[in-house]
Amino acid sequence: MSIFNRRNALLGWLTWLGVKTAAKQKARQALPGVVEDSKRPNKGAIATAVAAVVGVLWFWRKTSSSDELPPPAGE
């Protein structure tokens, strides 16, 4: 008897599909979205957007300031 046979392969594949579907649903529920009544973004979505903008600006500032050469060490 082998561990790897068609029955176990099928069971593993079906299990993987089920786990993947459940994980996708759970991820969709965890994402910040909109408030159902007013169609406005909720606090989590606003905080995520602000954090993304701050992160991009911080990264942009860091990369643009690295283009300048530092002053000579002897002076």
PDB file with SEQRES, HELIX, SHEET and CRYST1 records, atoms N, CA, C and O in Angstrom:
SEQRES   1 A   75  MET SER ILE PHE ASN ARG ARG ASN ALA LEU LEU GLY TRP          
SEQRES   2 A   75  LEU THR TRP LEU GLY VAL LYS THR ALA ALA LYS GLN LYS          
SEQRES   3 A   75  ALA ARG GLN ALA LEU PRO GLY VAL VAL GLU ASP SER LYS          
SEQRES   4 A   75  ARG PRO ASN LYS GLY ALA ILE ALA THR ALA VAL ALA ALA          
SEQRES   5 A   75  VAL VAL GLY VAL LEU TRP PHE TRP ARG LYS THR SER SER          
SEQRES   6 A   75  SER ASP GLU LEU PRO PRO PRO ALA GLY GLU                      
HELIX    1 AA1 ARG A    6  ALA A   30  1                                  25    
HELIX    2 AA2 LYS A   43  SER A   65  1                                  23    
CRYST1    1.000    1.000    1.000  90.00  90.00  90.00 P 1           1          
ATOM      1  N   MET A   1       0.828  -1.184   0.000  1.00  0.00           N  
ATOM      2  CA  MET A   1       0.000   0.000   0.000  1.00  0.00           C  
ATOM      3  C   MET A   1       0.877   1.254   0.000  1.00  0.00           C  
ATOM      4  O   MET A   1       1.887   1.328   0.699  1.00  0.00           O  
ATOM      5  N   SER A   2       0.480   2.192  -0.768  1.00  0.00           N  
ATOM      6  CA  SER A   2       1.215   3.441  -0.880  1.00  0.00           C  
ATOM      7  C   SER A   2       0.421   4.568  -0.227  1.00  0.00           C  
ATOM      8  O   SER A   2      -0.810   4.561  -0.234  1.00  0.00           O  
ATOM      9  N   ILE A   3       1.126   5.514   0.324  1.00  0.00           N  
ATOM     10  CA  ILE A   3       0.451   6.667   0.915  1.00  0.00           C  
ATOM     11  C   ILE A   3      -0.121   7.558  -0.186  1.00  0.00           C  
ATOM     12  O   ILE A   3      -1.200   8.131  -0.035  1.00  0.00           O  
ATOM     13  N   PHE A   4       0.601   7.666  -1.277  1.00  0.00           N  
ATOM     14  CA  PHE A   4       0.178   8.507  -2.390  1.00  0.00           C  
ATOM     15  C   PHE A   4      -0.621   7.669  -3.379  1.00  0.00           C  
ATOM     16  O   PHE A   4      -0.047   6.948  -4.195  1.00  0.00           O  
ATOM     17  N   ASN A   5      -1.917   7.763  -3.307  1.00  0.00           N  
ATOM     18  CA  ASN A   5      -2.770   7.085  -4.269  1.00  0.00           C  
ATOM     19  C   ASN A   5      -3.849   8.057  -4.725  1.00  0.00           C  
ATOM     20  O   ASN A   5      -3.924   9.183  -4.233  1.00  0.00           O  
ATOM     21  N   ARG A   6      -4.656   7.638  -5.631  1.00  0.00           N  
ATOM     22  CA  ARG A   6      -5.660   8.542  -6.212  1.00  0.00           C  
ATOM     23  C   ARG A   6      -6.678   9.021  -5.184  1.00  0.00           C  
ATOM     24  O   ARG A   6      -7.084  10.183  -5.198  1.00  0.00           O  
ATOM     25  N   ARG A   7      -7.086   8.129  -4.301  1.00  0.00           N  
ATOM     26  CA  ARG A   7      -8.077   8.516  -3.298  1.00  0.00           C  
ATOM     27  C   ARG A   7      -7.534   9.607  -2.382  1.00  0.00           C  
ATOM     28  O   ARG A   7      -8.214  10.603  -2.133  1.00  0.00           O  
ATOM     29  N   ASN A   8      -6.323   9.428  -1.884  1.00  0.00           N  
ATOM     30  CA  ASN A   8      -5.730  10.441  -1.008  1.00  0.00           C  
ATOM     31  C   ASN A   8      -5.423  11.729  -1.761  1.00  0.00           C  
ATOM     32  O   ASN A   8      -5.525  12.818  -1.196  1.00  0.00           O  
ATOM     33  N   ALA A   9      -5.049  11.611  -3.027  1.00  0.00           N  
ATOM     34  CA  ALA A   9      -4.810  12.807  -3.833  1.00  0.00           C  
ATOM     35  C   ALA A   9      -6.103  13.587  -4.016  1.00  0.00           C  
ATOM     36  O   ALA A   9      -6.105  14.815  -3.929  1.00  0.00           O  
ATOM     37  N   LEU A  10      -7.191  12.889  -4.267  1.00  0.00           N  
ATOM     38  CA  LEU A  10      -8.489  13.546  -4.432  1.00  0.00           C  
ATOM     39  C   LEU A  10      -8.946  14.190  -3.133  1.00  0.00           C  
ATOM     40  O   LEU A  10      -9.428  15.323  -3.136  1.00  0.00           O  
ATOM     41  N   LEU A  11      -8.800  13.478  -2.029  1.00  0.00           N  
ATOM     42  CA  LEU A  11      -9.181  14.046  -0.727  1.00  0.00           C  
ATOM     43  C   LEU A  11      -8.333  15.277  -0.399  1.00  0.00           C  
ATOM     44  O   LEU A  11      -8.858  16.275   0.094  1.00  0.00           O  
ATOM     45  N   GLY A  12      -7.062  15.215  -0.662  1.00  0.00           N  
ATOM     46  CA  GLY A  12      -6.188  16.365  -0.412  1.00  0.00           C  
ATOM     47  C   GLY A  12      -6.554  17.550  -1.281  1.00  0.00           C  
ATOM     48  O   GLY A  12      -6.548  18.689  -0.813  1.00  0.00           O  
ATOM     49  N   TRP A  13      -6.872  17.294  -2.545  1.00  0.00           N  
ATOM     50  CA  TRP A  13      -7.234  18.369  -3.466  1.00  0.00           C  
ATOM     51  C   TRP A  13      -8.547  19.020  -3.040  1.00  0.00           C  
ATOM     52  O   TRP A  13      -8.665  20.245  -3.049  1.00  0.00           O  
ATOM     53  N   LEU A  14      -9.541  18.196  -2.664  1.00  0.00           N  
ATOM     54  CA  LEU A  14     -10.823  18.744  -2.206  1.00  0.00           C  
ATOM     55  C   LEU A  14     -10.654  19.529  -0.907  1.00  0.00           C  
ATOM     56  O   LEU A  14     -11.277  20.574  -0.723  1.00  0.00           O  
ATOM     57  N   THR A  15      -9.817  19.027  -0.015  1.00  0.00           N  
ATOM     58  CA  THR A  15      -9.547  19.745   1.234  1.00  0.00           C  
ATOM     59  C   THR A  15      -8.890  21.083   0.944  1.00  0.00           C  
ATOM     60  O   THR A  15      -9.244  22.098   1.544  1.00  0.00           O  
ATOM     61  N   TRP A  16      -7.933  21.086   0.024  1.00  0.00           N  
ATOM     62  CA  TRP A  16      -7.244  22.330  -0.338  1.00  0.00           C  
ATOM     63  C   TRP A  16      -8.227  23.345  -0.914  1.00  0.00           C  
ATOM     64  O   TRP A  16      -8.163  24.525  -0.572  1.00  0.00           O  
ATOM     65  N   LEU A  17      -9.141  22.901  -1.787  1.00  0.00           N  
ATOM     66  CA  LEU A  17     -10.141  23.821  -2.345  1.00  0.00           C  
ATOM     67  C   LEU A  17     -11.031  24.407  -1.244  1.00  0.00           C  
ATOM     68  O   LEU A  17     -11.339  25.599  -1.258  1.00  0.00           O  
ATOM     69  N   GLY A  18     -11.435  23.574  -0.304  1.00  0.00           N  
ATOM     70  CA  GLY A  18     -12.277  24.052   0.787  1.00  0.00           C  
ATOM     71  C   GLY A  18     -11.561  25.048   1.684  1.00  0.00           C  
ATOM     72  O   GLY A  18     -12.129  26.072   2.062  1.00  0.00           O  
ATOM     73  N   VAL A  19     -10.322  24.750   2.020  1.00  0.00           N  
ATOM     74  CA  VAL A  19      -9.535  25.652   2.875  1.00  0.00           C  
ATOM     75  C   VAL A  19      -9.291  26.970   2.157  1.00  0.00           C  
ATOM     76  O   VAL A  19      -9.375  28.035   2.768  1.00  0.00           O  
ATOM     77  N   LYS A  20      -8.990  26.905   0.864  1.00  0.00           N  
ATOM     78  CA  LYS A  20      -8.736  28.127   0.096  1.00  0.00           C  
ATOM     79  C   LYS A  20      -9.979  29.004   0.028  1.00  0.00           C  
ATOM     80  O   LYS A  20      -9.888  30.223   0.171  1.00  0.00           O  
ATOM     81  N   THR A  21     -11.133  28.394  -0.187  1.00  0.00           N  
ATOM     82  CA  THR A  21     -12.390  29.140  -0.237  1.00  0.00           C  
ATOM     83  C   THR A  21     -12.698  29.778   1.110  1.00  0.00           C  
ATOM     84  O   THR A  21     -13.099  30.940   1.172  1.00  0.00           O  
ATOM     85  N   ALA A  22     -12.513  29.025   2.184  1.00  0.00           N  
ATOM     86  CA  ALA A  22     -12.771  29.563   3.520  1.00  0.00           C  
ATOM     87  C   ALA A  22     -11.815  30.712   3.843  1.00  0.00           C  
ATOM     88  O   ALA A  22     -12.218  31.707   4.445  1.00  0.00           O  
ATOM     89  N   ALA A  23     -10.564  30.576   3.446  1.00  0.00           N  
ATOM     90  CA  ALA A  23      -9.592  31.634   3.706  1.00  0.00           C  
ATOM     91  C   ALA A  23      -9.922  32.902   2.929  1.00  0.00           C  
ATOM     92  O   ALA A  23      -9.758  34.008   3.442  1.00  0.00           O  
ATOM     93  N   LYS A  24     -10.383  32.744   1.698  1.00  0.00           N  
ATOM     94  CA  LYS A  24     -10.771  33.918   0.905  1.00  0.00           C  
ATOM     95  C   LYS A  24     -11.960  34.642   1.539  1.00  0.00           C  
ATOM     96  O   LYS A  24     -11.977  35.871   1.606  1.00  0.00           O  
ATOM     97  N   GLN A  25     -12.951  33.882   2.002  1.00  0.00           N  
ATOM     98  CA  GLN A  25     -14.109  34.503   2.643  1.00  0.00           C  
ATOM     99  C   GLN A  25     -13.717  35.223   3.920  1.00  0.00           C  
ATOM    100  O   GLN A  25     -14.199  36.323   4.192  1.00  0.00           O  
ATOM    101  N   LYS A  26     -12.851  34.611   4.698  1.00  0.00           N  
ATOM    102  CA  LYS A  26     -12.412  35.224   5.943  1.00  0.00           C  
ATOM    103  C   LYS A  26     -11.611  36.507   5.668  1.00  0.00           C  
ATOM    104  O   LYS A  26     -11.735  37.491   6.397  1.00  0.00           O  
ATOM    105  N   ALA A  27     -10.793  36.484   4.614  1.00  0.00           N  
ATOM    106  CA  ALA A  27     -10.018  37.669   4.260  1.00  0.00           C  
ATOM    107  C   ALA A  27     -10.924  38.797   3.784  1.00  0.00           C  
ATOM    108  O   ALA A  27     -10.688  39.961   4.107  1.00  0.00           O  
ATOM    109  N   ARG A  28     -11.961  38.459   3.016  1.00  0.00           N  
ATOM    110  CA  ARG A  28     -12.897  39.492   2.563  1.00  0.00           C  
ATOM    111  C   ARG A  28     -13.627  40.133   3.730  1.00  0.00           C  
ATOM    112  O   ARG A  28     -13.874  41.339   3.721  1.00  0.00           O  
ATOM    113  N   GLN A  29     -13.975  39.339   4.735  1.00  0.00           N  
ATOM    114  CA  GLN A  29     -14.667  39.875   5.904  1.00  0.00           C  
ATOM    115  C   GLN A  29     -13.753  40.758   6.742  1.00  0.00           C  
ATOM    116  O   GLN A  29     -14.224  41.698   7.382  1.00  0.00           O  
ATOM    117  N   ALA A  30     -12.452  40.473   6.748  1.00  0.00           N  
ATOM    118  CA  ALA A  30     -11.521  41.225   7.574  1.00  0.00           C  
ATOM    119  C   ALA A  30     -11.133  42.557   6.939  1.00  0.00           C  
ATOM    120  O   ALA A  30     -10.664  43.456   7.637  1.00  0.00           O  
ATOM    121  N   LEU A  31     -11.320  42.697   5.640  1.00  0.00           N  
ATOM    122  CA  LEU A  31     -10.937  43.931   4.971  1.00  0.00           C  
ATOM    123  C   LEU A  31     -11.847  45.072   5.391  1.00  0.00           C  
ATOM    124  O   LEU A  31     -13.054  44.889   5.551  1.00  0.00           O  
ATOM    125  N   PRO A  32     -11.262  46.253   5.570  1.00  0.00           N  
ATOM    126  CA  PRO A  32     -12.119  47.409   5.839  1.00  0.00           C  
ATOM    127  C   PRO A  32     -12.915  47.752   4.590  1.00  0.00           C  
ATOM    128  O   PRO A  32     -12.392  47.679   3.478  1.00  0.00           O  
ATOM    129  N   GLY A  33     -14.154  48.120   4.764  1.00  0.00           N  
ATOM    130  CA  GLY A  33     -15.009  48.398   3.618  1.00  0.00           C  
ATOM    131  C   GLY A  33     -15.822  49.644   3.824  1.00  0.00           C  
ATOM    132  O   GLY A  33     -15.323  50.652   4.323  1.00  0.00           O  
ATOM    133  N   VAL A  34     -17.067  49.574   3.442  1.00  0.00           N  
ATOM    134  CA  VAL A  34     -17.956  50.725   3.549  1.00  0.00           C  
ATOM    135  C   VAL A  34     -19.039  50.430   4.572  1.00  0.00           C  
ATOM    136  O   VAL A  34     -19.377  49.276   4.837  1.00  0.00           O  
ATOM    137  N   VAL A  35     -19.573  51.503   5.140  1.00  0.00           N  
ATOM    138  CA  VAL A  35     -20.706  51.384   6.048  1.00  0.00           C  
ATOM    139  C   VAL A  35     -21.934  51.110   5.191  1.00  0.00           C  
ATOM    140  O   VAL A  35     -22.167  51.803   4.200  1.00  0.00           O  
ATOM    141  N   GLU A  36     -22.702  50.127   5.555  1.00  0.00           N  
ATOM    142  CA  GLU A  36     -23.808  49.656   4.717  1.00  0.00           C  
ATOM    143  C   GLU A  36     -24.855  50.738   4.433  1.00  0.00           C  
ATOM    144  O   GLU A  36     -25.354  50.828   3.312  1.00  0.00           O  
ATOM    145  N   ASP A  37     -25.192  51.559   5.435  1.00  0.00           N  
ATOM    146  CA  ASP A  37     -26.286  52.517   5.263  1.00  0.00           C  
ATOM    147  C   ASP A  37     -25.884  53.738   4.451  1.00  0.00           C  
ATOM    148  O   ASP A  37     -26.653  54.200   3.609  1.00  0.00           O  
ATOM    149  N   SER A  38     -24.682  54.269   4.695  1.00  0.00           N  
ATOM    150  CA  SER A  38     -24.328  55.561   4.102  1.00  0.00           C  
ATOM    151  C   SER A  38     -23.379  55.472   2.919  1.00  0.00           C  
ATOM    152  O   SER A  38     -23.102  56.492   2.287  1.00  0.00           O  
ATOM    153  N   LYS A  39     -22.876  54.298   2.600  1.00  0.00           N  
ATOM    154  CA  LYS A  39     -21.947  54.084   1.479  1.00  0.00           C  
ATOM    155  C   LYS A  39     -20.638  54.845   1.646  1.00  0.00           C  
ATOM    156  O   LYS A  39     -19.921  55.063   0.669  1.00  0.00           O  
ATOM    157  N   ARG A  40     -20.316  55.253   2.879  1.00  0.00           N  
ATOM    158  CA  ARG A  40     -19.046  55.915   3.157  1.00  0.00           C  
ATOM    159  C   ARG A  40     -18.065  54.886   3.670  1.00  0.00           C  
ATOM    160  O   ARG A  40     -18.475  53.876   4.241  1.00  0.00           O  
ATOM    161  N   PRO A  41     -16.759  55.123   3.475  1.00  0.00           N  
ATOM    162  CA  PRO A  41     -15.781  54.184   4.028  1.00  0.00           C  
ATOM    163  C   PRO A  41     -15.815  54.207   5.551  1.00  0.00           C  
ATOM    164  O   PRO A  41     -16.017  55.259   6.158  1.00  0.00           O  
ATOM    165  N   ASN A  42     -15.620  53.049   6.162  1.00  0.00           N  
ATOM    166  CA  ASN A  42     -15.615  53.013   7.619  1.00  0.00           C  
ATOM    167  C   ASN A  42     -14.247  53.433   8.156  1.00  0.00           C  
ATOM    168  O   ASN A  42     -13.332  53.713   7.381  1.00  0.00           O  
ATOM    169  N   LYS A  43     -14.109  53.475   9.464  1.00  0.00           N  
ATOM    170  CA  LYS A  43     -12.882  53.988  10.078  1.00  0.00           C  
ATOM    171  C   LYS A  43     -11.663  53.155   9.706  1.00  0.00           C  
ATOM    172  O   LYS A  43     -10.571  53.696   9.533  1.00  0.00           O  
ATOM    173  N   GLY A  44     -11.839  51.853   9.581  1.00  0.00           N  
ATOM    174  CA  GLY A  44     -10.716  50.996   9.206  1.00  0.00           C  
ATOM    175  C   GLY A  44     -10.213  51.306   7.809  1.00  0.00           C  
ATOM    176  O   GLY A  44      -9.003  51.317   7.582  1.00  0.00           O  
ATOM    177  N   ALA A  45     -11.110  51.556   6.871  1.00  0.00           N  
ATOM    178  CA  ALA A  45     -10.712  51.881   5.504  1.00  0.00           C  
ATOM    179  C   ALA A  45     -10.007  53.229   5.451  1.00  0.00           C  
ATOM    180  O   ALA A  45      -9.028  53.389   4.722  1.00  0.00           O  
ATOM    181  N   ILE A  46     -10.494  54.194   6.215  1.00  0.00           N  
ATOM    182  CA  ILE A  46      -9.858  55.516   6.246  1.00  0.00           C  
ATOM    183  C   ILE A  46      -8.467  55.408   6.855  1.00  0.00           C  
ATOM    184  O   ILE A  46      -7.521  56.001   6.336  1.00  0.00           O  
ATOM    185  N   ALA A  47      -8.328  54.665   7.941  1.00  0.00           N  
ATOM    186  CA  ALA A  47      -7.025  54.504   8.586  1.00  0.00           C  
ATOM    187  C   ALA A  47      -6.040  53.790   7.663  1.00  0.00           C  
ATOM    188  O   ALA A  47      -4.860  54.139   7.633  1.00  0.00           O  
ATOM    189  N   THR A  48      -6.504  52.807   6.922  1.00  0.00           N  
ATOM    190  CA  THR A  48      -5.642  52.094   5.991  1.00  0.00           C  
ATOM    191  C   THR A  48      -5.163  53.018   4.881  1.00  0.00           C  
ATOM    192  O   THR A  48      -3.989  52.983   4.512  1.00  0.00           O  
ATOM    193  N   ALA A  49      -6.048  53.836   4.351  1.00  0.00           N  
ATOM    194  CA  ALA A  49      -5.678  54.767   3.281  1.00  0.00           C  
ATOM    195  C   ALA A  49      -4.679  55.802   3.783  1.00  0.00           C  
ATOM    196  O   ALA A  49      -3.713  56.114   3.086  1.00  0.00           O  
ATOM    197  N   VAL A  50      -4.897  56.339   4.983  1.00  0.00           N  
ATOM    198  CA  VAL A  50      -3.972  57.329   5.544  1.00  0.00           C  
ATOM    199  C   VAL A  50      -2.602  56.690   5.783  1.00  0.00           C  
ATOM    200  O   VAL A  50      -1.573  57.297   5.486  1.00  0.00           O  
ATOM    201  N   ALA A  51      -2.586  55.479   6.313  1.00  0.00           N  
ATOM    202  CA  ALA A  51      -1.319  54.785   6.560  1.00  0.00           C  
ATOM    203  C   ALA A  51      -0.579  54.518   5.251  1.00  0.00           C  
ATOM    204  O   ALA A  51       0.646  54.625   5.204  1.00  0.00           O  
ATOM    205  N   ALA A  52      -1.295  54.178   4.207  1.00  0.00           N  
ATOM    206  CA  ALA A  52      -0.661  53.930   2.906  1.00  0.00           C  
ATOM    207  C   ALA A  52      -0.040  55.209   2.355  1.00  0.00           C  
ATOM    208  O   ALA A  52       1.083  55.186   1.851  1.00  0.00           O  
ATOM    209  N   VAL A  53      -0.763  56.329   2.447  1.00  0.00           N  
ATOM    210  CA  VAL A  53      -0.239  57.605   1.941  1.00  0.00           C  
ATOM    211  C   VAL A  53       0.986  58.032   2.736  1.00  0.00           C  
ATOM    212  O   VAL A  53       1.976  58.473   2.152  1.00  0.00           O  
ATOM    213  N   VAL A  54       0.934  57.908   4.058  1.00  0.00           N  
ATOM    214  CA  VAL A  54       2.075  58.270   4.893  1.00  0.00           C  
ATOM    215  C   VAL A  54       3.272  57.383   4.571  1.00  0.00           C  
ATOM    216  O   VAL A  54       4.401  57.871   4.505  1.00  0.00           O  
ATOM    217  N   GLY A  55       3.043  56.098   4.370  1.00  0.00           N  
ATOM    218  CA  GLY A  55       4.126  55.186   4.035  1.00  0.00           C  
ATOM    219  C   GLY A  55       4.770  55.526   2.708  1.00  0.00           C  
ATOM    220  O   GLY A  55       5.994  55.488   2.585  1.00  0.00           O  
ATOM    221  N   VAL A  56       3.959  55.858   1.709  1.00  0.00           N  
ATOM    222  CA  VAL A  56       4.505  56.228   0.399  1.00  0.00           C  
ATOM    223  C   VAL A  56       5.304  57.509   0.500  1.00  0.00           C  
ATOM    224  O   VAL A  56       6.393  57.605  -0.066  1.00  0.00           O  
ATOM    225  N   LEU A  57       4.782  58.500   1.213  1.00  0.00           N  
ATOM    226  CA  LEU A  57       5.510  59.762   1.355  1.00  0.00           C  
ATOM    227  C   LEU A  57       6.808  59.579   2.128  1.00  0.00           C  
ATOM    228  O   LEU A  57       7.821  60.185   1.781  1.00  0.00           O  
ATOM    229  N   TRP A  58       6.796  58.761   3.161  1.00  0.00           N  
ATOM    230  CA  TRP A  58       7.998  58.502   3.942  1.00  0.00           C  
ATOM    231  C   TRP A  58       9.050  57.812   3.074  1.00  0.00           C  
ATOM    232  O   TRP A  58      10.224  58.181   3.109  1.00  0.00           O  
ATOM    233  N   PHE A  59       8.632  56.809   2.293  1.00  0.00           N  
ATOM    234  CA  PHE A  59       9.554  56.102   1.413  1.00  0.00           C  
ATOM    235  C   PHE A  59      10.103  57.047   0.353  1.00  0.00           C  
ATOM    236  O   PHE A  59      11.294  57.003   0.044  1.00  0.00           O  
ATOM    237  N   TRP A  60       9.248  57.905  -0.211  1.00  0.00           N  
ATOM    238  CA  TRP A  60       9.661  58.833  -1.254  1.00  0.00           C  
ATOM    239  C   TRP A  60      10.683  59.820  -0.700  1.00  0.00           C  
ATOM    240  O   TRP A  60      11.661  60.148  -1.371  1.00  0.00           O  
ATOM    241  N   ARG A  61      10.456  60.291   0.524  1.00  0.00           N  
ATOM    242  CA  ARG A  61      11.381  61.234   1.151  1.00  0.00           C  
ATOM    243  C   ARG A  61      12.730  60.573   1.394  1.00  0.00           C  
ATOM    244  O   ARG A  61      13.775  61.174   1.146  1.00  0.00           O  
ATOM    245  N   LYS A  62      12.705  59.325   1.884  1.00  0.00           N  
ATOM    246  CA  LYS A  62      13.947  58.611   2.150  1.00  0.00           C  
ATOM    247  C   LYS A  62      14.751  58.393   0.874  1.00  0.00           C  
ATOM    248  O   LYS A  62      15.969  58.574   0.879  1.00  0.00           O  
ATOM    249  N   THR A  63      14.094  58.006  -0.219  1.00  0.00           N  
ATOM    250  CA  THR A  63      14.815  57.726  -1.459  1.00  0.00           C  
ATOM    251  C   THR A  63      15.292  59.009  -2.125  1.00  0.00           C  
ATOM    252  O   THR A  63      16.356  59.010  -2.745  1.00  0.00           O  
ATOM    253  N   SER A  64      14.537  60.108  -2.016  1.00  0.00           N  
ATOM    254  CA  SER A  64      14.965  61.346  -2.651  1.00  0.00           C  
ATOM    255  C   SER A  64      16.107  61.995  -1.868  1.00  0.00           C  
ATOM    256  O   SER A  64      16.940  62.676  -2.466  1.00  0.00           O  
ATOM    257  N   SER A  65      16.170  61.802  -0.550  1.00  0.00           N  
ATOM    258  CA  SER A  65      17.249  62.396   0.226  1.00  0.00           C  
ATOM    259  C   SER A  65      18.542  61.596   0.091  1.00  0.00           C  
ATOM    260  O   SER A  65      19.611  62.122   0.403  1.00  0.00           O  
ATOM    261  N   SER A  66      18.484  60.358  -0.358  1.00  0.00           N  
ATOM    262  CA  SER A  66      19.694  59.559  -0.507  1.00  0.00           C  
ATOM    263  C   SER A  66      20.442  59.909  -1.785  1.00  0.00           C  
ATOM    264  O   SER A  66      21.565  59.443  -1.974  1.00  0.00           O  
ATOM    265  N   ASP A  67      19.850  60.725  -2.680  1.00  0.00           N  
ATOM    266  CA  ASP A  67      20.527  61.126  -3.911  1.00  0.00           C  
ATOM    267  C   ASP A  67      21.625  62.149  -3.641  1.00  0.00           C  
ATOM    268  O   ASP A  67      22.572  62.256  -4.421  1.00  0.00           O  
ATOM    269  N   GLU A  68      21.514  62.899  -2.552  1.00  0.00           N  
ATOM    270  CA  GLU A  68      22.507  63.927  -2.245  1.00  0.00           C  
ATOM    271  C   GLU A  68      23.749  63.289  -1.648  1.00  0.00           C  
ATOM    272  O   GLU A  68      23.659  62.306  -0.911  1.00  0.00           O  
ATOM    273  N   LEU A  69      24.903  63.848  -1.967  1.00  0.00           N  
ATOM    274  CA  LEU A  69      26.152  63.328  -1.411  1.00  0.00           C  
ATOM    275  C   LEU A  69      26.388  63.920  -0.037  1.00  0.00           C  
ATOM    276  O   LEU A  69      26.099  65.098   0.177  1.00  0.00           O  
ATOM    277  N   PRO A  70      26.901  63.143   0.897  1.00  0.00           N  
ATOM    278  CA  PRO A  70      27.198  63.688   2.221  1.00  0.00           C  
ATOM    279  C   PRO A  70      28.418  64.603   2.160  1.00  0.00           C  
ATOM    280  O   PRO A  70      29.231  64.474   1.245  1.00  0.00           O  
ATOM    281  N   PRO A  71      28.563  65.528   3.117  1.00  0.00           N  
ATOM    282  CA  PRO A  71      29.733  66.413   3.104  1.00  0.00           C  
ATOM    283  C   PRO A  71      31.005  65.597   3.373  1.00  0.00           C  
ATOM    284  O   PRO A  71      30.949  64.534   3.991  1.00  0.00           O  
ATOM    285  N   PRO A  72      32.156  66.108   2.898  1.00  0.00           N  
ATOM    286  CA  PRO A  72      33.414  65.389   3.140  1.00  0.00           C  
ATOM    287  C   PRO A  72      33.683  65.251   4.644  1.00  0.00           C  
ATOM    288  O   PRO A  72      33.308  66.127   5.425  1.00  0.00           O  
ATOM    289  N   ALA A  73      34.325  64.167   5.044  1.00  0.00           N  
ATOM    290  CA  ALA A  73      34.544  63.871   6.459  1.00  0.00           C  
ATOM    291  C   ALA A  73      35.622  64.767   7.064  1.00  0.00           C  
ATOM    292  O   ALA A  73      35.609  64.976   8.277  1.00  0.00           O  
ATOM    293  N   GLY A  74      36.539  65.296   6.289  1.00  0.00           N  
ATOM    294  CA  GLY A  74      37.628  66.092   6.815  1.00  0.00           C  
ATOM    295  C   GLY A  74      37.228  67.510   7.180  1.00  0.00           C  
ATOM    296  O   GLY A  74      37.990  68.180   7.877  1.00  0.00           O  
ATOM    297  N   GLU A  75      36.116  67.987   6.764  1.00  0.00           N  
ATOM    298  CA  GLU A  75      35.765  69.392   7.017  1.00  0.00           C  
ATOM    299  C   GLU A  75      34.924  69.566   8.233  1.00  0.00           C  
ATOM    300  O   GLU A  75      34.552  70.690   8.571  1.00  0.00           O  
TER     301      GLU A  75                                                      
END                                                                             
